[in-house]
Amino acid sequence: MRRRQFLLRSGLASLALGLPAGAVLAGSRAQARFVFMILRGGMDGLMAVPAWKDPDFARQREGLALPAPGEAGGVLDLDGFFALHPDLRQLHRLWLAGDLLPIHAVATPYRQRSHFDAQIVLEHGLLRPDRRGDGWLNRALSGLGGGSAASGREWAMALGPAVPRVLRGSAPVGAFDLDLLADPDPDTLERLRRLYDGDTILGPRLEAALHAQTLNMSQRSGGYSGRSEPRLAEAAAGFLAQEDGPRLAVLEMGGWDSHADQLGMRWRLRVLDESLARLQAGLGPTWRHTVVLVATEFGRTVAMNGSGGTDHGTAAAALLLGGAVAGGRVLADWPGLGPKALRDGRDLAPTLDLRRVSRTLLHEHLGLARRHLDQDVFPDAADLEMLPDLLL
């Protein structure tokens, strides 16, 4: 039974028993976890998720197309049409387990070619890069119970050297990086706690900070090693797996600008693959309640340029994974790669607005009200329909 059907029937049953209709829904969604991973630089969706059976793929991707599935160094087949890059073996394992749903020919509303502006649109969730101060995930927090400092906890955690735009705003969020200052003295912390115990404003905020500090110390004692991205993904899993930890996390991974020598960027895919594998392993049983959305600001040109790379494009591929995802398939209204099908004669044409994916996840996975979504989180996207069957 699909998760949505189960929740609906459970809600109807609770009405029949005289229970509050939201009781079952609230209890189920209390375990939900959400991770947003931003791939900065414009990941080439046809590199990560090649449409290897498209009749124009081999010709259009001359110099970049890898061998077919089953051949030496070949791509990893998904459904006979799409595949995964051979360095995404852990993601292919998740595909076979039904926990991966690649989404292709997807884009934000942005149609220019500036990394900076495209990332603003991606993170602010609006039609244009108007540089407003808050991100769509921060705006969502007020509808999830984590939008007030008085709540005494931070529902979202930024993993990395800075809080990304998508999490900036009035709602309090936590932050964690691998290189922090020395831990404060426990006696000093206890004195601060007693000092602000009766303060209704600063007291809860101090408790939230001390709680985050405790979580940070437990993560830092875990002995993470290797590149920073997999280590941060592992740390994110440690936060989210704790019952009193955050519900949402944001990770970032740069270095996807492939203007030259794109075939030499395979290591970036391997780091992404390892990061997501560590995230899954670290979540343990919490994985079955988790949804991870991996997205980039725009895609790349279909054809290789003169430097062995690809230039700024439009549509890309996104990845949806997690134990709560209805995976084992590819979501794509495929536009084709023939010359007449390309946008501006060079780009993969977008057929799906990325905000439809985000809206659906916030509503169906985290339980955010449609009114809050339409008025506050994605005010420019109220007319976009939800996507069916993304979740179990």
C-alpha positions in Angstrom: 0.0 0.0 0.0 1.3 3.5 -0.9 2.3 5.6 2.1 -0.2 8.3 1.2 -3.1 5.7 1.0 -2.1 4.3 4.3 -2.1 7.7 6.0 -5.4 8.6 4.4 -7.1 5.4 5.5 -5.6 5.7 9.0 -6.9 9.2 9.3 -10.4 8.1 8.3 -10.2 5.3 10.8 -9.2 7.7 13.5 -12.3 9.8 12.8 -14.4 6.7 13.0 -12.9 6.0 16.5 -13.5 9.6 17.6 -9.8 10.5 17.6 -8.4 13.7 16.2 -7.9 13.4 12.5 -4.4 14.7 12.6 -3.2 12.4 15.4 -2.1 9.5 13.1 -0.6 11.8 10.5 1.4 13.8 13.1 2.8 10.6 14.7 3.9 9.2 11.4 5.6 12.3 10.2 7.4 12.9 13.4 10.0 10.4 12.3 10.5 12.0 8.8 13.9 13.2 7.9 14.9 15.3 4.9 18.3 16.1 3.4 19.0 18.6 0.7 22.4 18.3 -1.1 23.4 21.1 -3.4 25.9 20.3 -6.2 27.5 23.7 -7.0 28.9 24.5 -10.4 26.3 22.9 -12.6 26.6 19.1 -12.7 26.2 17.6 -16.2 23.1 15.4 -15.9 24.0 13.5 -19.0 27.2 12.5 -17.4 25.7 11.3 -14.1 22.5 9.8 -15.7 23.2 9.2 -19.4 20.3 8.5 -21.7 22.4 6.0 -23.5 19.5 4.5 -25.6 18.4 7.8 -27.0 19.0 7.5 -30.7 20.9 10.8 -30.8 22.9 10.3 -27.6 26.1 8.8 -29.0 26.4 11.3 -31.8 25.6 14.4 -29.6 27.9 13.3 -26.9 30.8 12.3 -29.1 34.0 12.3 -27.0 32.0 12.1 -23.7 29.8 9.1 -24.1 30.9 6.0 -22.2 30.5 2.4 -23.4 27.2 0.6 -23.2 26.2 -1.5 -20.1 28.0 -4.8 -20.0 31.1 -3.5 -21.9 34.4 -2.7 -20.2 34.0 0.6 -18.4 30.4 0.7 -19.4 27.5 2.7 -17.8 25.3 0.9 -15.2 21.9 0.2 -16.8 18.7 1.4 -15.0 15.7 0.7 -17.2 17.1 0.0 -20.7 17.1 3.7 -21.6 18.8 5.5 -18.8 21.9 4.5 -16.9 24.2 5.7 -14.1 27.8 6.6 -14.5 30.0 3.6 -13.7 31.5 5.5 -10.7 28.1 5.7 -9.1 28.1 2.1 -7.9 26.7 2.7 -4.5 23.8 4.7 -6.0 23.2 1.7 -8.4 23.0 -0.5 -5.3 20.3 1.8 -3.9 18.5 1.6 -7.3 18.4 -2.2 -7.1 17.0 -1.9 -3.6 14.3 0.5 -4.8 15.7 3.4 -2.8 16.8 5.6 -5.8 14.6 7.7 -8.1 16.6 9.7 -10.7 14.7 12.7 -12.1 15.8 14.0 -15.5 15.3 17.0 -17.7 14.6 19.1 -14.5 15.4 22.7 -13.9 14.6 25.8 -11.8 12.8 28.7 -13.6 16.2 30.3 -14.3 17.1 30.4 -18.0 20.3 32.4 -18.1 23.8 31.1 -17.6 25.2 32.7 -14.4 26.3 30.4 -11.6 25.7 33.1 -9.0 22.2 34.0 -10.1 21.2 30.4 -10.8 22.2 29.3 -7.3 20.2 32.2 -5.8 17.1 31.0 -7.7 17.8 27.4 -6.6 18.0 28.3 -3.0 15.5 31.1 -2.6 12.9 29.2 -4.6 11.6 32.2 -6.5 11.3 33.0 -10.2 14.2 35.5 -10.4 17.4 36.1 -8.5 16.0 39.0 -6.5 18.5 38.4 -3.6 15.9 38.3 -0.8 17.5 37.2 2.4 15.7 34.0 3.2 15.8 30.5 1.6 12.8 28.3 0.8 13.9 25.7 3.4 14.1 28.3 6.2 10.7 29.6 5.2 9.3 26.1 5.5 10.6 25.7 9.1 7.8 27.9 10.6 5.2 25.5 9.3 7.1 22.5 10.7 7.3 23.6 14.3 10.9 24.8 14.1 10.4 28.5 13.1 10.6 30.1 16.6 13.5 30.6 18.9 11.2 29.8 21.8 10.8 26.2 20.5 14.1 25.5 22.2 15.5 23.3 19.4 16.9 23.7 15.9 15.0 21.6 13.3 17.5 22.1 10.6 21.3 21.7 10.4 23.8 23.1 7.9 26.8 20.9 7.4 29.8 22.8 6.1 31.9 26.0 6.6 28.8 28.4 6.2 25.0 28.3 6.3 23.8 28.2 2.7 21.2 30.6 1.4 18.5 27.9 1.4 18.7 27.8 5.2 19.1 31.5 5.9 16.2 33.4 7.4 14.4 34.2 10.6 14.0 30.6 11.7 16.9 29.3 13.9 19.1 26.7 12.4 22.2 24.8 13.6 25.6 24.6 12.0 28.4 22.1 12.1 31.8 22.0 10.4 34.7 19.6 10.8 37.1 22.3 12.0 35.7 24.0 15.1 37.3 25.9 17.9 38.1 24.2 21.2 35.1 23.1 23.2 34.1 25.5 26.0 34.7 24.6 29.6 31.7 22.5 31.0 31.7 24.6 34.3 31.3 27.8 32.2 28.4 26.3 30.3 26.6 25.3 33.5 27.1 28.8 35.0 25.5 30.3 31.8 22.6 27.9 32.1 21.9 29.0 35.7 22.3 32.6 34.8 19.7 32.5 32.0 17.4 29.9 33.5 14.6 32.3 34.2 14.8 34.3 30.9 11.9 33.3 28.6 13.7 34.6 25.5 17.4 33.8 26.0 16.9 30.7 28.2 15.4 28.5 25.5 18.0 29.7 22.9 20.9 28.9 25.3 19.5 25.4 25.9 19.2 24.9 22.1 22.8 26.0 21.7 24.0 23.7 24.5 22.1 20.8 23.0 23.7 21.5 19.6 27.1 21.7 21.3 26.6 18.3 22.8 25.6 16.9 19.4 28.7 18.5 17.8 31.0 17.0 20.4 29.6 13.5 19.8 30.0 13.9 16.1 33.6 15.2 16.4 34.5 12.2 18.6 33.5 9.8 15.8 36.9 9.9 14.1 35.9 10.9 10.6 38.6 10.6 7.9 39.0 11.2 4.2 37.6 14.0 2.1 35.4 16.5 3.8 32.2 15.8 1.9 31.8 12.1 2.9 32.8 13.0 6.4 30.2 15.8 6.6 27.6 13.4 5.2 28.5 10.9 7.9 28.2 13.7 10.5 24.8 14.7 9.1 23.6 11.1 9.5 24.8 11.2 13.1 22.7 14.3 13.8 19.6 13.1 12.0 19.6 9.6 13.6 19.3 11.0 17.1 15.7 11.1 18.4 16.2 14.7 19.7 18.3 15.8 16.8 17.4 18.0 13.8 14.9 16.8 11.2 16.5 18.5 8.2 20.0 18.8 7.0 21.7 20.7 4.1 25.0 19.5 2.5 27.0 21.2 -0.2 29.5 19.9 -2.8 31.4 22.2 -5.1 33.5 21.6 -8.1 31.0 20.6 -10.8 31.9 23.3 -13.3 33.1 21.1 -16.2 34.3 23.5 -18.8 37.4 21.5 -19.5 38.5 17.8 -19.3 35.2 16.5 -18.2 36.3 12.9 -18.4 38.9 13.7 -15.7 36.1 14.7 -13.2 35.2 11.1 -12.5 36.7 11.5 -9.0 33.9 14.0 -8.2 31.3 11.4 -8.9 33.1 8.9 -6.7 33.1 11.4 -3.8 29.3 12.0 -4.3 28.8 8.3 -4.4 30.8 7.7 -1.2 29.1 10.6 0.5 25.6 9.3 -0.1 26.6 5.8 0.9 28.0 7.1 4.2 24.8 9.0 4.8 22.7 5.9 4.3 25.0 3.8 6.5 25.1 6.3 9.3 21.3 6.8 9.4 20.8 3.1 10.2 17.1 2.4 10.8 16.3 6.1 10.3 17.0 5.6 6.6 13.6 4.2 6.0 12.0 7.5 7.1 14.5 9.6 5.1 14.3 11.5 1.8 17.4 13.0 0.2 17.2 15.4 -2.7 20.4 16.1 -4.7 20.2 19.0 -7.1 22.4 21.4 -9.0 21.8 25.0 -10.3 21.7 24.1 -14.0 22.9 21.5 -16.4 25.5 21.6 -19.2 25.5 21.8 -22.9 24.8 18.4 -24.6 27.8 18.5 -27.0 31.4 18.6 -25.9 33.2 21.9 -26.3 36.7 22.5 -27.7 38.3 21.9 -24.3 37.0 18.5 -23.7 34.2 19.8 -21.4 30.7 21.2 -21.5 29.5 24.8 -21.1 26.7 26.2 -19.0 23.3 24.7 -20.0 19.7 24.5 -18.8 18.1 21.2 -17.7 19.9 18.7 -15.6 19.3 15.5 -13.5 18.3 15.4 -9.9 18.5 12.5 -7.6 15.9 11.4 -5.1 16.9 8.7 -2.7 16.0 7.3 0.7 14.0 4.5 2.4 10.8 6.6 2.0 11.2 7.1 -1.8 9.3 5.1 -4.3 12.4 4.3 -6.3 13.6 1.7 -8.8 12.5 3.9 -11.8 13.4 7.1 -13.6 11.1 10.1 -13.6 11.4 11.9 -16.9 9.2 13.5 -19.5 12.1 13.0 -21.9 12.4 15.7 -24.6 15.0 13.9 -26.7 18.4 15.0 -27.9 17.8 15.6 -31.6 18.9 19.0 -32.9 15.3 20.3 -33.0 14.6 19.1 -29.4 17.5 21.0 -27.8 16.9 24.4 -26.1 18.8 27.1 -28.0 20.2 24.3 -30.2 22.6 23.3 -27.4 20.9 22.4 -24.1 18.8 19.6 -22.8 15.3 21.1 -22.7 13.6 21.3 -19.3 10.3 19.5 -18.9 9.9 19.6 -15.1 10.2 22.4 -12.6 12.4 21.4 -9.7 10.0 23.3 -7.4 7.3 20.7 -8.0 9.7 18.1 -6.5 10.5 20.3 -3.5 6.8 21.2 -2.9 5.7 17.6 -3.1 8.4 16.5 -0.6 7.6 19.3 1.9 3.9 18.5 1.7 3.8 14.7 1.6 6.9 13.8 3.4 7.1 16.5 6.1 3.4 17.4 6.3 3.7 21.1 5.4 0.3 22.7 4.8 -0.5 23.7 1.2 -1.5 27.2 2.3 2.0 27.7 3.9 3.7 26.3 0.8 1.7 28.5 -1.6 1.9 31.7 0.4 5.3 31.6 2.1 7.6 28.9 0.9 7.1 29.0 -2.9 4.8 32.0 -3.5 5.7 32.0 -7.3 4.7 28.3 -7.7 1.2 28.0 -6.2 -0.1 26.9 -9.6 2.4 23.9 -9.9 0.7 20.6 -9.2 2.2 18.0 -6.8 4.0 15.1 -8.3 2.3 11.8 -7.7 3.9 8.6 -6.3 7.3 10.1 -5.3 7.0 8.4 -1.9 6.0 5.0 -0.5 
